[in-house]
Every structure is written in C-alpha cells, then in structure tokens.
Amino acid sequence: MNKITKSILILVAFAAFTACESEKKEVVKTYTEAEVTEQSKRLNNWFQEQFKQDLKDSPEMQTRIGDKTDYGKWDDISPEAEEKRLQVAKDRVKWLNENIDVAALDESTALSFKLYKQQMDNQINDHTYRLYNYPLNQMHGMQAEIPAFLINMHQIKDKGDAKAYISRLVAMNHLFTQLEGSLKDREKAGIMPPKFVFDHVISDCENIIKGKPFDNSNKNSTLWNDFTSKIAGLALEDEDRKKLETLAKDAMLNSVRPAYGSLILLLEEQRKRATDEDGVWKFPNGEDFYNIALKRTTTTNMTADEIHELGLQEVDRIHSEMKKIKNQVGFKGNLDEFFVFMKNDKQFYYPATTEGRKAYMDKATDMINTMKSRLNQLFITKPKADIQVKAVEAFREKSAGKAFYQQPALDGSRPGTYYANMYTMEAMPSYQMEALAYHEGIPGHHMQIAIAQELENVPMFRKFGRYTAYVEGWGLYSEFIPKEMGFYSDPYSDFGRLAMELWRACRLVVDTGIHARKWTRQEGINYYTSNTPNAESDAVKMVERHIVMPSQATAYKVGMNKIIDLRKNAKEKLAEKFDIREFHEVVLSNGAVPLNVLSDLVDNWIASKK
C-alpha cells in the first residue's frame, strides 16, 4: 500500500469516526428538571439499599458507626464470603449499566455514580490480587486490631452490651480459624511476609494472653482489664456482675487463649519458611501488583520511577529550607551535624517517665484545643463530633506507629481520637508535636473525616470514602496551613514541621526503592537516618511499615502537592475573589474523592466565582 492510498484510508476512517460521534451526539436524550429529580432520587435510594446490605454483612462496621444490630458478631473473612462480595460487585455494575443514564442525574448524584461505579470496577479488577496483603502485621494486623476493636469500639452501656462482648470473645476462636486458613492460602500463593514481621506479630499475640485470667500473675490481661472496667460502671447486682465475669473468664480461657495459641503455633512454623526479602517484587506478578497499588493509592497514573524522582527533588528542596532555620538559630555546623544535635539534645525530649509522658499528652491536648479555637479563620463547616487525645494502649504500643487517628461514631456517641505513642519518647521530639497534632487531629484527619461523616444529602458510602491520597494529602497539608496562621512561632517547631514533610518526601523514595528497586530493609533504614533528623527507631518502624503496606506511604506527599497546586491555581485565577475558607469548603464538602475528581470540583468552583 503506497503512502497516498494509506493517507486516504486514514482520512476516510477518521471521517467515519467523526460522523459516528456526530450521530451519537444527536441522539443524546435530554431530561426535564422533574425527570432529573426523580432519577437522582431513584439512584440515591439504590445507593442506600446497597449500603444497608453491606452494613448487614459487616457487624464490625455496624459497631464503628454506633449500630448494635449484630453487636456480638465478627465479620466473615472466609473465601466464600470473598467470592460473594465479588459477585455482588458484578451485579451492582450490571445494574448501573442497564438502569442509569448519567445525563438524567443532578450534579451531586452524577458524582456519586462515578465514584461508586469506579469502586465496584476496582473491586472486580483487583480480585486477582485479593491475597496480596498481610492479614497479620505490626501496623494493623488482626492479632492486635481485634482486641483494640473490643477496647475502643465495643462500648458497654448495659447488661446486653456486656453479653455481646462475651459473645465476641467466644466467636474469636472461629474468626481465628478463618484467619489461619487465609494465611495458609497466601503461603500457597507465594505471599509471605519477611521474617521480622513474625517476631512482631508473635509478640503481640503473647501479650494478649498474659495476665489474669490466662495465668496466675497479679496483673490483669488487657482484655480482662477492659471488660471488668467497663462493667464496673454499670448499675448491676453483685450476683449479675459475678455471672458476667464468670462468662467472660470462660470465654477467654476456652476461646481466646486457644485461638491465640493455635495462631502462634502456625506463625512459628511459617517463620521457619520465611525469607528476608522485603519488597512485593518477590510475589508472583509482583511488579504488576505494585503498579496497581500505586495507582489505587495515589489516584494518579504516576509510575514508580516518577514517584521516586519526585521524592528525591522534594528531599533536596526541604533540606534547603532546613538550612535556613539552622542558620537562623545560629547553629555552627552543616545540616548533618544539625540533625545530630536535634536527635540528641535533651531539651527536645520529654523524660521517659510517667510524669514525662503525662506532660507530653497534656501539651498535645492543649495544642488541639488552641487550634480548635481558631477554626473560623480557615473553615466554614466545622465538625460536630468532638476529639480526644489518648496514648496508644500498652499491649500494642511497641509495634504501633507513632501517631494515628480513629474516627468518631456516626451518631456522635464516641469522639474522634488522636493517638500518640508514648512507648519510645526519643521518637516523639517536642519540636514535632505541633505538626503531629495538626495532622492527626485538627485541622487534619478529624476535620476531614468527621465532616465527611456528617455530610447531608449524600449516599452513606461517600461518608466513609477512603481515597488515601486525598485523606493523607489533607493530613499533610494540614501540617502546613497553621504556619500561615502564625503557628510554629518557635523556629525549632517550624523545623519540626519541615522534618515531618521531609519524612513524607523520603517515603516516596524508600517505598518505591523497596518495592520496585529491590532495596533491602537496611537500605531503607539507612536512607532515613542519613536524610532526616528522626530517631533510628522511627526509621526502623517506617521501613517496616513500607514493607507490609506497599504504596500506602506515597499518598501523603502526592496528595499534599496536589492540594497546594490546586490552591495556587485558584489564587492566580481568582485574585482578590479567592477565599481560603471557600477553598477548604470545596475540598472537604464532598467527602473523600480521587485527586482528579478533586481537581474538577475546584475548577468548577473557580468558574462559578468568575
């Protein structure tokens, strides 16, 4: 075929294509306002029915939102339940495709359609990789999350609640049997955590079954202390209290102890077969899995190489800003020497004593309360739910992260919680306190998550959206915006803010290093200790987090950069019409969304203002 003939064929094909497109445009149906209202209501009712079904199938989700329907049960984690959830997702996509014309929906409902269908499509497409995670790990493994759930989520207001707690203790044996089956399935599929994970998990398991009633020590076990403390507040006859304690003791001895005992034996066997290979590249099709994980986490199409390079650039930029603070405080020496000073000087650390830990918690609470009083400067909508500051419980503080947030109950019966880990005080320098409190508490996760849960006129699934780049991007952005309000007045505290941002920039480098470039655990630790002022214990925990949560830690910096870019663009286009309170309202008033959708929402707001 000569070039002229080929060109003619291309032109003909293009003409045919544009003609088809023209025909498509001609047959697009238009709807009256009444029809749009009716169709939108119909779809939102359908969303609500799907949420009710999901809630019915998840006793744990019921408890999280304050619903006590199945208060004594656990979620079903069997392979059969997984297959059922897959089929439900397929049925939902089929229904949406056959019954909904997006042109017949109002703007909010059209967004809900887009988000929901994407979630279902991702669930279907990702089913191939359903075993590509570690149900037991030092960050959020079931060995610690199940007891933490009982302690933090299962409230006991009456005798019925107490019996439901006991029922959950009894049901732990069956739950852990399912868990063991899933661990064996993963090993057959070539999905095994590295050896160090087993040490953390086994230690957590052993901690749960230490103390009364599991042994003859004078100290109460974590669960026994929780249960007896909760029923102590009930107005019960002594006989009823003793009956409940007897039932709980029997459940712990005959269900909880054997459940953990059997799990420990399996883990000890698997540890013998585990290796020291850390990245998911070791999995079958591990590279493909990691690429998908990055896409889901960042809600972008950034490649591992692009994310790695972004991290390197951000590390260099933040180092330059830190040098300015070093010079401002009059430190004589280079940045590495300044890092050593910040790591080791005792003025920046609370004592590792009961008094020191209490002083840290009191100061963190004061920071949250101070910021709470200034929210009108930044926000139109504020959360109704309150927030509390708590230390991470002793049974999991050794392996848990340095700080995290737990959402409030949907009905407001349980406040949001900012957890600070008091296990290693050298990992909690005073100069990072502000940034940590703003990220995990206010204006960070508490603002974003509580406001989302309290949204009106949106489907329930949007109130619980968890797009990591959005959620953690907002958290990191929330460390930055207080500076514009006059916070971080102490240069060392501002250095702490930069140190926290630097930490997230390093995450881009190390996560991709481990999972795409075959870095070892030690190489990751070395990168953190060489480029940040954080304690080595911080670096160890962070690298171990990368290993068991591939891609998750890339979300923070990618998300923050996107929010800042959107704000910068809005400021440039709106000039004096730009209002930071309105911008934050746009970002928060739709719940969690992918970054590309957030960009569209901001663009629409800009257009409406112009």
Secondary structure, DSSP 8 states (H G I E B T S, - for coil): --HHHHHHHHHHHHHHHHHHHHHHHHT-----HHHHHHHHHHHHHHHHHHHHHHHHT-HHHHHHTT--TTTT-----SHHHHHHHHHHHHHHHHHHHHH--GGGS-HHHHHHHHHHHHHHHHHHHGGGGTT-S-SS-TTT-HHHHHHHHHHHT----SHHHHHHHHHHHHHHHHHHHHHHHHHHHHHHTT----HHHHHHHHHHHHHHT-SBTTSS-SSB-HHHHHHHHHHHTS---HHHHHHHHHHHHHHIIIIIHHHHHHHHHHHHHHHHH--S--SGGGSTTHHHHHHHHHHHHHSS---HHHHHHHHHHHHHHHHHHHHHHHHHTT--S-HHHHHHHHHH-GGGS--SSHHHHHHHHHHHHHHHHHHHTTGGGT-SS--SS-EEEEE--TTTTTTS-SEEEE---TTSSS-EEEEE--S-GGGS-GGGHHHHHHHHTTTTHHHHHHHHHT-SSS-HHHHT---HHHHHHHHHHHHHHHHHTT---SHHHHHHHHHHHHHHHHHHHHHHHHHHS---HHHHHHHHHHH-SS-HHHHHHHHHHHHHSTTGGGHHHHHHHHHHHHHHHHHHHHGGG--HHHHHHHHHTT-S--HHHHHHHHHHHHHHH-
